[in-house]
């Protein structure tokens, strides 16, 4: 399974930013630093953040498996979700890091996952796919860590077919309660933590062609939320 031509990535994935917190690398990681971080961290991803994000992935995939057609997973990582997709679907995945994609390709080969038709190195804010290419587009644990979530949302909407769906699994902050207090206290340390504790849902509500159809809090403790959008048929 080959890779498409590489664009110039500008986004930082959850993994790269988590490594910033764990290793103390400079907060402003350039492309070389990000790839270096992935190279060191990829062997351990599945047992760390991958395990923590299991519920979110399964929740999104369960929804997607009720649909048909072509699916794009943005931020596919090591491919943890790939075996869970129904074989009736045509799955395409993208990620910034070649080391993560190598793990995903090994998973596809070992599992005989012939419903996965492509895994590509690509920037989520500059998707190299034509308009209206996918029936479903999903981005899990991506939006809080890219420099411009608005640009990424615009790209997800662009490549979704009219009548199709866009799913997000992400952390969204709240204004009140204990969690809101903690998130505001942690906000100044967002870069060192590897994600933004204060991230309002309005940051992803930016595409007129997408209509919010479902909001579902997820475990653990409602820290993550699944949003399902439907793309307007006439858009």
Protein Blocks (a to p, Z undefined) as FASTA:
>chain_A
ZZddddddfbdcfklmmmmmmnopafbacfklmmmmmmmmmmmmmmmmmmmmmmmmmmmm
mmmmmmgcjdddehklnolmmmmpcfkbccddddfblklmmmmmmmmmmnopakbgbdcd
ddfklccbdehkbfbdcdehklmmgfblmlmmmmmmmmpcehiacddddddddfedjklm
mmmmmmmmmmmnopafbacfklmmmbfkbccfbdcdddehhlaccddddddfkZZ
